[in-house]
Amino acid sequence: MSLESLRDFIAALDEAGELVRVRESVSVDREITEIADRCMKSRGGGPALLFEHPVLPGGAPSRFPVAINLFGSYRRMEMALETPSLDAVGARITDLLRADAPDGIAGKLAMLPKLAELAKMPPRVVTGPAPCQAVVLREADLDVRELPHLVCWPGDGGPYLTLPMVITRDPATGARNVGLYRIQVQGRRELAMHWQRHKVGAAHWRAMAERGEWMPVAIALGGDPASMYAASAPLPPAVDEFLFAGFLRRSPVRLVRAVTCDLEVPAEAEIVIEGYIDPAEELVVEGPFGDHTGFYSLADRYPRVHVTAVTMRRDAIYPATIVGRPPMEDYYLGHATERIFRPLLQLTLPEIVDYHMPAYGVFHNLVFVGIRKQYPGHAFKVMNGLWGQGLMSLAKVIVVLDADVNVGDPDEAWWVALNHIDPERDVHFTMGPVDVLDHASRGFTFGSKMGIDATRKWPEEGFTREWPDRIEMDEATRTAVSEKWARLGIRLP
Ligand SMILES: Cc1cc2nc3c(=O)[nH]c(=O)nc-3n(C[C@H](O)[C@H](O)[C@H](O)COP(=O)(O)O)c2cc1C
């Protein structure tokens, strides 16, 4: 059975023993962060948490429970996407991409299950009462500050929505985008939208500014967990995240028309904030915000959202996350992307055997890549290829290794890399766009990148010395010792 909503997901986590219900009153002003941070930093990511009695910054109790760390472990990420393993989702994509022309009737019949799967992907717009619109608050009646937005860290510029699905539309093509961008609460009906310049929501906003038109924006909190994850996935602008969620769920996402803006929102959402941006209006100061780099991102100027309606379920649950020094919950969301998108990366760079972005590299700072090296200079071809693709273009350091290195193990990857490099020969610097959150680059979103060729060097690359083998014990000795092990009296921790 598909998980249709956030509450379905929470119920599944509860049943699996993955959730702790916190009955104690806890403030949304930093206390939830401190508790969630201790959980997220514990081994394996700690439990998911449902705060049943959050307290608003002014001291009043909130009637909305706060759910956090729902995606914060390998197991919960698999549960969210209803898959036995994240690599299995990647394998489904590989299968989908295999474009063999079917042979004869039998071949065509064999295509039917694939076609049936494709038919389930597009979202369905439904009419009639939707759970997310059981309560509708329009302008005069609403105050977004009544929701239990987190004030995450002491230096933050204010309370934030940290786990929203931000829905916008490309005015030229009509293509929908759903992005996970933090949003600062700045007033009763005012929000600041932190979509970074490289993201699709920001591109839609620039397009609307060129047209001089108001931009409708819908912000959904909660929904089916596949959609919530999909908002964080770096899909190409033409691919609708709700379609991708339909693929992940094997069942369409149900959408309903928003009440005050020309957009569709997930019918199963817990809360939806509707509004618009006037691109002609002056930008507002957003931040600072304790970010996923582990440092504060500095205050900057972003567009203001004017809220026109808040719709919700009668007993809505408020989903949140926190970011900060890794590892945090976002590592697991990013890890899902790493696994699921591997086949798509291999489409253009088939020599890539595997890649990994370790938690402390906060995604854009460090990427290990394992390749099947076939010609001199191949490692440089791969790093340049990666710097030319989507959000990979923001990667600050790329380390390329041979296929026999387990790049999923950063200790192994660094051990081999540091042994295999002659720094002056193997480190390559280039320039390019840099993540908005990089506080060290010479310019805002512009700076240098470092590629490390840690593959074995070939004579054609000018290396004429002998290259040594890795030390491995022979199989016969290993077996002989394993047989004796129990009698040796050695207890290893
Ligand atoms: C917890 C979390 C918070 C995020 N916050 C932001 C943010 O504030 N601004 C932003 O541009 N991207 C943020 N991201 C990254 C985007 O969600 C991600 O790049 C996504 O691919 C953007 O979607 P888009 O490609 O449709 O723009 C965040 C990701 C996570 C997991």
The ligand as a Gaussian input file, in Angstrom:
#p B3LYP/6-31G(d) Opt

LIG

0 1
 C       16.868000      20.356000       4.154000
 C       17.186000      21.044000       2.861000
 C       17.137000      22.426000       2.789000
 C       17.408000      23.093000       1.596000
 N       17.336000      24.448000       1.551000
 C       17.534000      25.091000       0.379000
 C       17.370000      26.506000       0.303000
 O       17.061000      27.180000       1.286000
 N       17.559000      27.100000      -0.910000
 C       17.897000      26.394000      -2.037000
 O       18.035000      26.988000      -3.107000
 N       18.082000      25.050000      -1.984000
 C       17.889000      24.384000      -0.806000
 N       18.038000      23.026000      -0.735000
 C       18.482000      22.300000      -1.927000
 C       17.375000      22.123000      -2.934000
 O       16.244000      21.551000      -2.335000
 C       17.834000      21.230000      -4.077000
 O       18.937000      21.843000      -4.715000
 C       16.751000      20.949000      -5.090000
 O       17.282000      20.173000      -6.145000
 C       16.198000      22.233000      -5.645000
 O       15.173000      21.939000      -6.532000
 P       15.161000      22.605000      -7.981000
 O       16.298000      21.943000      -8.726000
 O       13.832000      22.206000      -8.513000
 O       15.334000      24.055000      -7.820000
 C       17.767000      22.349000       0.443000
 C       17.813000      20.955000       0.522000
 C       17.524000      20.300000       1.711000
 C       17.575000      18.795000       1.749000

